[in-house]
Amino acid sequence: MVTEMNYKIPESVLVVIHTPKREVLLIRRADAGTWQSVTGSKDHSAESWSETAMREVREETGIDASHPQCHLQDWQLENVYDIYPAWRWRYHPDVSRNTERLFGLMVPAKMPITLSPTEHTEWQWLDWHEAADQCFSPSNAEAILMLPRFLRSCVP
């Protein structure tokens, strides 16, 4: 009997979680040991970008992005990039590129985080410049460096 593999959808989100003081949350990947913001793929093609962002934030940090003190902002920007060869097996064989939608999530202050232990091992809050320097992914670092522009337009 042949079982069909459930391939990842090549549409994902990157969510920069931050405070009004430009402190940024980074989480360390369990499988690679690298620091990053919240990321994750759509669960199904009908899932909206904002639904994906809110789900991934809850799964990876325990934060409820719909809480009245939080403000989720779709930055209306997308990165399209080649999927690293080490991760390509997760996608259909015809897929080599991923589209990543950028979001910011402003929380009122630094807070404790509840990690998914199978995905992440540590978390830290850093000044936005320092957070950008810690990121493995250049697109993640670039998103963090855009934070001041989006923070000015962020209305809780």
HELIX and SHEET records of a PDB file:
HELIX    1   1 TRP A   49  THR A   61  1                                  13    
HELIX    2   2 PRO A   85  ARG A   90  5                                   6    
HELIX    3   3 TRP A  128  GLN A  134  1                                   7    
HELIX    4   4 PRO A  138  LEU A  145  1                                   8    
HELIX    5   5 LEU A  147  ARG A  152  1                                   6    
SHEET    1   A 4 VAL A  38  SER A  41  0                                        
SHEET    2   A 4 GLU A  11  HIS A  18 -1                                        
SHEET    3   A 4 ARG A  97  MET A 106  1                                        
SHEET    4   A 4 HIS A  71  ASP A  82 -1                                        
SHEET    1   B 3 TRP A  35  GLN A  36  0                                        
SHEET    2   B 3 GLU A  23  ARG A  29 -1                                        
SHEET    3   B 3 HIS A 120  ASP A 127 -1                                        
END                                                                             
